[in-house]
């Protein structure tokens, strides 16, 4: 009897043709172009066109994420994610987090360069801008032991709850998994709400010098990462409630947990270096 020429005799997954990479690239272009148009209306004309482009691009990006990751989940349930493929996914997530480390390193570099060398003679304009001191004389910084400390406690607690959820999953305790994930999502939402409140009561704006620019750039992008991580964990919560994870196969949840712990660690550096030491 002739063998099946279509039988898989290797441990790798050869993906089927997909429209989502091309659609995702188009979505990113629409989102970026619309955002630039919105931010520079005098260059392109009416800002409402840019706002519409930003909204359309964002919806396209969200659709890409939903349908592409839906296909990945289906591939996993179909048995395509064999051990070698799972190892590749872990390497990919690890490299992504490493790239995020470099992303934030640039923001910390800018902050430390401006703060440690506040009176550098070569960059005479810096002395004129910050008054030769750090923080600049006209900046009223946040009290690090008020809202920033509260947000620190919230994120540290969320790291505990997501670890609890992970342990419960490995032990096959589905109820505790759902409880831990739900608490983590709630804590992430609380962090975002407190940071929005903090920004709303800040005594300085984004364009008021190098301190405010580096402060909002570092803490704002971290806040964005918290929102992304919260959505990531919310999707895991929905999947956990539907029984998608098992003690032996749950990389989607592991990736979310890795990302969340990375967000926690970055915040600790922000709290110590930007809020406490830098203030």
C-alpha positions in Angstrom: 0.0 0.0 0.0 1.4 3.4 -1.0 2.1 5.7 1.9 0.4 9.0 2.4 2.5 11.7 0.6 0.8 14.4 2.6 1.5 13.0 6.1 3.7 15.2 8.3 7.0 13.6 9.1 8.6 16.5 10.9 8.1 18.5 14.1 7.7 21.9 12.5 4.5 23.8 11.5 4.3 25.0 7.9 1.6 27.7 8.2 -1.1 28.1 5.6 -1.3 31.2 3.4 -2.8 34.1 5.5 -4.0 37.6 4.7 -3.2 39.0 8.1 0.5 39.9 7.7 -0.4 42.1 4.7 -3.5 43.4 6.3 -1.6 44.2 9.5 1.0 46.1 7.5 -1.7 48.2 5.8 -3.4 48.7 9.2 -0.1 50.0 10.7 0.4 52.4 7.8 -3.2 53.8 8.1 -2.8 54.2 11.8 0.6 55.9 11.6 -0.4 58.2 8.7 -3.7 59.2 10.4 -1.9 60.0 13.7 0.7 62.1 12.0 -2.0 64.0 10.1 -3.9 64.5 13.3 -0.8 65.9 15.1 0.2 68.2 12.3 -3.0 69.6 10.8 -1.3 72.7 9.5 0.8 70.6 7.3 -1.9 68.4 5.8 -5.1 70.4 6.4 -8.2 69.6 8.5 -7.2 67.6 11.6 -10.6 65.8 11.5 -9.3 63.7 8.5 -6.3 62.7 10.6 -8.6 61.8 13.5 -10.8 59.6 11.3 -7.7 57.9 9.8 -6.4 57.2 13.3 -9.7 55.7 14.4 -9.9 53.6 11.2 -6.3 52.4 11.5 -6.8 51.5 15.2 -9.9 49.4 14.3 -7.9 47.7 11.5 -5.1 46.9 13.9 -7.5 45.5 16.5 -9.2 43.4 13.8 -5.8 42.1 12.7 -4.9 41.1 16.2 -8.2 39.3 16.8 -8.3 37.3 13.7 -4.6 36.5 13.5 -4.4 35.3 17.1 -7.7 33.4 16.6 -6.0 31.5 13.8 -3.0 30.8 16.0 -5.3 29.4 18.8 -7.0 27.2 16.2 -3.6 25.9 15.0 -2.7 25.1 18.6 -5.9 23.2 19.2 -5.5 21.4 15.9 -2.2 19.9 17.1 0.2 22.0 15.0 2.1 23.4 18.0 4.4 20.5 18.7 7.2 20.8 21.2 9.7 22.2 18.7 7.1 24.8 17.7 6.3 25.7 21.3 10.1 26.2 21.9 10.2 28.6 19.0 7.3 30.5 20.4 9.1 30.9 23.7 12.2 32.1 21.9 10.2 34.6 20.0 8.5 36.0 23.1 11.8 36.2 24.9 13.3 38.2 22.1 10.3 40.4 22.0 10.7 41.2 25.7 14.5 41.8 25.1 13.6 44.3 22.5 11.2 46.0 24.9 14.1 46.3 27.4 16.1 48.2 24.8 13.1 50.3 24.1 12.9 51.5 27.7 16.7 51.7 28.0 16.6 54.6 25.5 14.1 56.5 27.7 16.2 55.9 30.8 19.3 57.0 28.9 17.7 60.3 28.0 16.5 60.9 31.5 19.9 60.1 33.2 21.9 62.1 30.6 19.8 65.2 31.3 19.7 64.7 35.0 23.3 63.7 35.8 24.8 66.2 33.3 22.4 69.1 34.0 25.1 71.7 33.8 27.2 70.3 31.0 29.1 73.1 29.5 29.2 71.7 25.9 25.4 71.6 25.9 25.0 75.2 27.1 21.4 75.3 26.0 20.6 72.6 28.6 21.7 74.9 31.4 19.5 77.7 30.1 16.5 75.4 29.8 16.7 73.8 33.3 18.4 76.6 35.3 21.5 74.5 35.9 19.7 72.1 38.3 17.7 68.9 38.3 14.8 68.8 38.5 14.5 72.2 36.8 13.5 75.1 39.1 10.1 75.6 37.5 9.1 72.0 37.8 6.9 70.9 40.7 7.5 67.1 40.9 5.2 64.4 42.2 5.5 63.1 45.8 6.9 59.6 45.2 5.3 58.3 48.3 1.8 59.3 47.4 0.1 58.0 44.1 3.4 56.5 42.7 3.9 54.4 45.8 0.3 53.3 45.7 0.7 52.3 42.0 3.9 50.4 43.0 2.0 48.4 45.6 -0.8 47.7 43.0 1.6 46.4 40.4 3.6 44.3 43.0 0.3 42.8 44.2 -0.7 42.1 40.6 2.5 40.2 40.1 1.6 38.0 43.0 -1.9 37.3 41.7 -0.7 36.4 38.2 1.8 34.0 39.8 -1.0 32.5 41.9 -3.0 32.0 38.7 -0.1 30.4 37.0 0.5 28.0 39.9 -3.2 27.2 40.0 -3.1 26.4 36.3 -0.2 24.0 36.7 -2.0 22.3 39.5 -5.2 22.0 37.5 -7.2 24.3 39.7 -9.3 26.1 37.2 -11.4 28.1 39.7 -8.3 29.6 41.3 -6.8 30.3 37.9 -9.9 32.4 36.9 -9.9 34.1 40.3 -6.2 35.0 40.0 -6.5 36.3 36.5 -9.6 38.3 37.3 -7.8 40.0 40.2 -4.8 40.8 38.0 -7.0 42.4 35.4 -8.8 44.5 38.0 -5.4 45.6 39.5 -4.1 46.5 36.1 -7.2 48.6 35.4 -6.8 50.3 38.8 -3.2 51.2 38.0 -4.3 52.8 34.7 -7.0 54.8 36.4 -4.6 56.1 39.1 -2.0 57.1 36.5 -4.7 58.9 34.5 -5.7 60.7 37.6 -2.0 61.6 38.3 -1.6 63.0 34.8 -4.7 65.0 35.2 -3.4 66.7 38.3 0.2 67.1 37.2 1.7 70.6 37.7 3.6 70.4 34.3 2.8 69.6 30.8 4.4 67.5 28.1 6.1 70.4 26.3 7.6 72.2 29.3 11.2 71.2 28.9 13.4 68.1 28.9 12.2 66.9 32.4 8.5 66.8 31.4 9.3 65.3 28.0 11.4 62.4 29.4 9.0 61.9 32.3 5.9 61.6 30.2 7.7 59.6 27.5 9.0 57.0 30.0 5.9 56.8 32.3 3.4 57.2 29.4 4.8 54.3 27.4 4.9 52.2 30.5 1.3 53.1 31.0 0.6 52.0 27.5 2.3 48.7 28.2 0.1 48.2 31.3 -3.0 48.7 29.1 -1.7 46.2 26.6 -0.8 43.7 29.3 -4.2 44.1 30.9 -5.9 43.3 27.6 -3.5 40.4 27.1 -4.5 39.0 30.5 -8.2 39.7 29.9 -8.0 37.6 26.7 -6.4 34.8 28.8 -9.2 35.1 31.4 -11.8 34.6 28.6 -9.8 31.6 27.2 -9.4 30.2 30.7 -13.1 30.4 31.3 -13.6 28.4 28.1 -11.2 25.7 29.1 -8.5 26.5 26.5 -5.6 25.9 28.9 -4.3 22.7 30.4 -1.5 22.1 33.0 0.8 20.9 30.2 -0.1 23.3 27.4 -0.7 27.0 28.2 2.0 29.0 26.5 -0.5 31.8 25.7 -1.0 32.4 29.4 2.8 32.1 30.1 3.6 34.7 27.5 1.1 37.1 29.1 2.6 36.4 32.6 6.1 37.0 31.3 5.0 40.3 29.8 3.3 41.3 33.0 6.3 40.6 35.1 8.4 42.7 32.7 6.0 45.6 33.1 6.3 45.2 36.9 10.1 45.4 36.8 10.2 48.4 34.5 7.8 50.2 36.9 10.2 49.5 39.8 13.0 51.2 37.9 10.7 54.1 37.0 9.6 54.6 40.6 13.1 54.5 42.1 14.9 56.4 39.3 12.3 58.9 38.0 9.9 59.5 40.8 12.2 59.1 43.9 15.8 59.8 42.8 14.9 62.1 39.9 12.4 64.1 41.9 
